[in-house]
Amino acid sequence: MAIKTKTVQLPSMTPGTQRTVSVLSFGKPGARPKVYMQAAIHANEMPGTMALHHLMPMLSEADKKGLIKGEIILVPTVNPIGQSQLIGNSHAGRYNFLSNENFNRNWIDVSEPVAQKVWKKIGTNPEANVKLIRKAALEALNEMRPANELQTLRVEMQKLSTDADYVLDLHCDIYAALHLFTAHNDWVKGPTGPLGNEGAVQALAADLGVEATMYNDPYPSTLTFSGVNSALWARLQDKFPQAHIPQACMSVTLEMRSQHDVSDALGMSDAKNLYRWLVRQGVVGGKAAPLPKMKSAASPISGMDVGYSKGTGFLVFHVKPGAKVKKGQAICDVIDPANPNGPKARTTYTSQTDGILFSRRLDGYLSWPGQVMFRIAGPKPLAHRIGMSGLDD
């Protein structure tokens, strides 16, 4: 089968300009399982786009051979608004210049309009409930009348993802190890592979060699792209506790290392790992290699130590992303550049948990009060982090 492509047009925001989003589809429309993957919603985060660049020829070849059993939708650069934000020879793709919004916040929670549509029909048949909810979610999105370019982008992309079995939102950090954010509901209730012997999130983390996996418990409250796709089912479970509503969509944010980690070698490796996972989930025909062992156990978001700066200066770190650290270990110093007193010019920040340092700033980065300097995935909830999402920027 030929690759199916379409272009989503966004409304013009200024005279003489209009942006578009390219969407590629593999397999048969409507076939199951359905997978939706997008990259670069933060438009200056390109490792995921590189992985999809190498994955697409693999899927095209599989499609020609009739191996794609489900439907796969890829959006390699999902945010043309952020792609256009060039200033002072730099690409600033994280926040919308018009509204100052983080592009990965304020996605659409459709659980209430869906509930209004299904409350008379929802019942005890899980498969019937899934079909009913997916249909209602698409209807709710089709009924929306977005007012501007960014709102249109959100509505149109959620139309593509809201009825998917699997949603992968590909990101990266400033300087980081490969890590993954999910929901506890996805971890314990989400779809399994065709053999039913492993969770899809666990398999994804293992197949990709993820260094740290973290979960919101029971599901994310913040309206990120992956969050709204996953939490739709959990929110409806809360609204209809007597109905049998499965966790029908596994949705994750996959942080593919650092902004500078864009190479053919990494892109090809990531693409092969994603392809193997698609085979394992029964989306693509074939036999997957034995499942690798996860590199680390999953940990709660409430166990994530976030290092906040309390002063001004510049940063120097003592550990690199992916390092295992101990509680009390020195992670970084903030140095006052005008202080002539050597060691007294330094303020040292330490870890508040045993765990894996998975994300940090660059050495020499300017530091300011309240800045997130590093993040550490720890195994147990921390008293000062309970109830916090970890999405500080």
C-alpha positions, 0 to 999 in steps of 0.5 A: 500500500502507498503511504497516505499523506495529508496536510492540515491547514491552520488559520492565517494569523497575519496577512500573507501567512499560513502554516500547515502540518504534514500527517503520514499514515501507514496501514489500513484506516480504522484497523486496530491497534491504532498508533499515533506518534508525534514529534517536536511539539516543543519545536526545537526538540528534534531527536524524535523527528530524527527517529521518525525520519528513520522509522518511516522507510521501515514502515513504508517497506512493511506497508508494501509487504502487507505487514502492518496489521493496524493503523499508524499515524505519524506527525514528524513535526507537529508544531509549525508555529514553534518551528517559525519562531526564530530570534537572534539566530536562535530557535525558541520553540518551547513557548508560543510568542503570542500567548506565552503558553508552553506548547505542551500545556492546555490541551483539551480535556474532552471528558465532560462533553463525552460524559454528556454524550454517553451517560445514558448509554454507558454500560457493563460491556467494556468493548461497547463502552470503548467504541461509544467513548471514542465516537463521542470524543471525535464528535466533541472535537468536531463540534469545537470551533477553535478561535485561532491557530494554536487552538486549531492545532490542538483540536486537529491533532487530538482528532487524530489521536483521541481514538488511538490505542497507543499515543507516543509524544516524542520530546527531549530535554536540554541535557538528559538521559532517555526517560519516559513519563506515563500514568499509573493507570497506563502502567497497571491497566493499559493495553498489553501485547498480543500475548498479554504477558507484558504491559505496553509501557513496560515493553516500550521502556525495555525495548527503547532502553529507557534509563528512568520511567516515572508515572503520575498516580493515578493519572496526570492532572496537567493538560499535556498532550499525552496526559489528555489522551490517557486521562480521558479514560481515567476521568470517565472511570471516575465519572461512571464508577459502575460502568466497565471502562477500560484504560483503552489508550496507553499514552506516554511522553518519551524524552529522547535524551538531549537537544543536541542528540540528533544523529543518524546513529541514534535516530536509526537505533531509536527507529529500530527499537520503536519498530520492534515495539510495534511488532511486539504490540501486534501493530506490525506483523513479524516476530519481535526479539526477546524483550530486554530487561528494563534498566530501572524500576518505574518510580512515582512522580512524587519521588522525583527530586527537583533541584531549584536554584536559590540564587544567581550565578552560573552552574557547574555540575558534578554528575552527568545524565543517567548517573545513579546518585545517593541522598546527600550527594553533591549534584551541582554548584551555583557560583557567584562570579564576582565573589573572590573567596574561592570555595565561598563563592559556591553554593552546593546543591545535593540530592534529596533522594537515592535515584537516577539523575535523568535531566539537568542544565548545561555547565556554564548555564546562567542560574536564577532563583527558582530555576530548575537545575536538575531532576532525579527519579527516586523510588519513594514519594518525597514529603515536599513533592506529594501532589506536585506534577514536576512540570515546572517549566 
